[in-house]
């Protein structure tokens, strides 16, 4: 069998050109508008058109599914192999050393939001297929690169796609880690809401998305708390600042560290920093509730819903959004839960905790856990492709708290492109991909696609 890693070397220049072009498109969802011709906004639509135009250039079949999703197709046959990608990215945040949509290459790395999640892997998958077609290899299945447009914010595009198009018989999502992910935790969003008196806290805001650990939090309080906050930051070595507003109040800012919600402990929730300080200074129901049951407790031990499982590990919780203003409060949580979690008990327990403070708790999205037998032909084929180009037989197959498109398909898993023991700044500032890793991933995907289409 050919060595696809060596064969891919002649594609490096074209690959980088096409990769940079896609990464330079700011495809962040700002607003979903189902009445618009481009429901996910212009940047995301531009990314879709970019990929479809690449495929047209190379003579592949393309389909735009109502501007909600699209696909690129090659090969023949009744069965479909789906490669499950997405073109939207999370907001950039602050702290980048290069502009987040500049696609700057430095020291063998390409820096951009989406370099690893998931535009980089999308281009890698595309070139893996292109290389096979250029070699004249006959694909005995139809191979589709499915292009999702709101994976980071609701999966409405993929849902619409699956209502209109045939579900692939087998597939993989290049949107996670190698060697392979055969299980994904369930994902549940929950919201606490309520009303309470100000008592010296006039506004609190942190977070933009439930699947990102908030890196910045802002509160407006009486100016008498300014000195105490300065002392608090100094003693605990947190980063923050204060701004006098000139009306007897002060703006307190806390800086944390963003991370993917699947492991909140990889980040530092800026909201928790402010809530902890405020709880020391102000008698406020919202603050007291958050500190009693949520702050610095990603495993939900304070609430007694700390589920765990031998296969998938611990339940985790990210408090992704917090708001208090005009006496109204809201906390939006993102749970990643293992198989055998009692969701009814979790929901009822948190409702009880909320009622202690006169608040309410509700859930509004539940994507159940996904599991594929690690002894299946799909898993074995993909794993062997990985081993061929890495000689890594030691790294274990994985389950994760992240959610990939694989969970929406009956027979699909997440497969790369992050290699074991490598830094991955997904959802964080300075997200990058190592070019050498992308080249190796292209070889692995080509190998996998070749064998899955025999």
Beta strands, then each sheet from edge to edge (+ up, - down):
strand 1: 61-65
strand 2: 69-74
strand 3: 80-86
strand 4: 104-106
strand 5: 109-111
strand 6: 142-148
strand 7: 170-173
strand 8: 176-177
strand 9: 181-184
strand 10: 186-195
strand 11: 201-206
strand 12: 216-222
strand 13: 239-244
strand 14: 249-255
strand 15: 308-309
strand 16: 313-314
strand 17: 316-325
strand 18: 328-337
strand 19: 360-367
strand 20: 370-371
strand 21: 398-400
strand 22: 412-414
strand 23: 417-418
strand 24: 432-434
sheet 1: 1+ 2- 6+ 3+ 7+ 22+
sheet 2: 4+ 5- 24+
sheet 3: 8+ 23+
sheet 4: 20+ 9- 21-
sheet 5: 13+ 14- 12+ 11- 17+ 18- 10+ 19-
sheet 6: 15+ 16-
end
